[in-house]
Amino acid sequence: MKATEPAARGDRADGETLVVRAEMLSRDYVMGGEIVRALSGVSFELRRNEYVAIVGPSGSGKSTLMNILGCLDTPTAGEYWLHGTRVSGMSDAELARVRNREIGFVFQTFNLLPRANALRNVELPLVYAGVPSSERRRRAVAVLDRVQLGDRREHRPNELSGGQRQRVAIARALVTDPALLLADEPTGNLDSKTGEEVLRLFERLHAEGHTIVVVTHDPDIAARTQRRIALRDGVIESDEPTGTAPAAVATAARPGGPGSSASWPAPAGRPA
């Protein structure tokens, strides 16, 4: 099967709404001469505009799964389709291009460049993508405004609070207009009040149309998503809705979409 075939087994209409298809994913590691299976036959799908939590105890396989979803690792067996493209058989160079264009990462430790201001940090994925400097600045300014940091764009990370640094990281994740937003324990280094602000931002982004996966050990965070996938010993123990009402999603549009007067900065090479 070619890497460019639609994820929905030939059904283009379904493939256009399907962001993730994982089919029997397994991941083995060799440790001390023994094979350790971190994932075993994991299968699920994520559709556009889902807000999902992946949960599980230490050693459950959730970090391994996040690395595969983020194209930071490849499965030993099984297939992974992202936004209609099979990525599980790609080379490292191809995976790097997919990461830059299709995935936005938000890490617990922010991972900001300490000597660069907020604007330069947000521009970084666009530098790797070869976007011209004037376009990089326009799009970085726009997403910093979106996360309410327009007045902090010249500040370096050490001049920002923890919550502001995480919002810079979220802006950086959004600047390429990714198909999938992956957040790994996004409130882990924040106090409860600041963590609440970040969670509300994720809820707003979801209401605007983004597809979001949060990896967390916190049941309270998982309960605020719409779907909870629980892993244990490398397999899916449960996959069920959380009961969180999607009312805001039904009425809110992603900026630039129907019913919205706002606009996201259009990525180079894509229509606005």
ABEGO torsion letter per residue (X at the ends): XBAABBAAGGBAAAAAABABBBBGBBBBBBBGGBBBBABBGBBBBBBBGBBBBBBEBBGAGAAAAAAAAAGABBBABEBBBBGGBBAAABBAAAAAAAAAAABBBBBAAGGBBAABBAAAAAAAAAAAAGBBAAAAAAAAAAAAAAAGAAAAAABBAAABBAAAAAAAAAAAAAAAGBABBBBBGAAAABBAAAAAAAAAAAAAAAAAGBBBBBBBABAAAAAABABBBBBBGGBBABBBBAGBBAAAAAABBBBGBBGBABBBBBBBGBBX
